Amino acid sequence: AQRVTQPEKLLSVFKGAPVELKCNYSYSGSPELFWYVQYSRQRLQLLLRHISRESIKGFTADLNKGETSFHLKKPFAQEEDSAMYYCALVEGNKLVFGAGTILRVKS
Amino acid sequence: GAGVSQTPSNKVTEKGKYVELRCDPISGHTALYWYRQSLGQGPEFLIYFQGTGAADDSGLPNDRFFAVRPEGSVSTLKIQRTERGDSAVYLCASSLTLTGQDEQFFGPGTRLTVL
């Protein structure tokens, strides 16, 4: 079975500091990877997907097949980035999620 | 437009009872998914539908769980003889088509508590 590992349950940074949320995966083939985010009292929503190679809210994620990683990065964290972040890959047509990382941005 | 809606938002039941959880997908979305999220975990796949048919039900934990989508729109997740281990947030999502690359839009979830 395919797996997604997010090794950190909680990441706490100061406002303006760089952020890297780690995601490692195991997948036989070319993976389709996503980052989903859940802000307080809101529903789970797509943040970005690797195939579109876009930057959303200043976040980027690069697929590294050699290291089987898809880390989420932002150069300068903002308080409104505080949320739960889930890395997910597509298996068949369903999503396989990691356990999530809470990002806390302190002022 | 309206997003995915789920009812009820909270459900408390006693062990052994039967429960139904409802999902209204975004209008026009042909694919509908159910996930279950236990405390401290990411969502775990249960079942998805393409139209009226269950295309993949491999995530249903046992035969106490069943889901239907009779008219290709609203779906109901049914749990018989509930157990305390069924307590979780049940999430529904829909996407325009059934391809892995399509964004899945999630509902707010139903929090099920089995006493």
Interface residues (C-beta under 8 A of the other chain):
Chain A: V4 Q6 K9 E32 R43 L44 Q45 L46 R49 I51 Y86 A88 V90 E91 G92 N93 K94 L95 V96 F97 G98 A99 G100
Chain B: G3 V4 A31 Y33 Y35 G40 Q41 G42 P43 E44 F45 Y48 A55 D56 G59 L91 L98 T99 G100 Q101 E103 Q104 F105 F106 G107 P108 G109
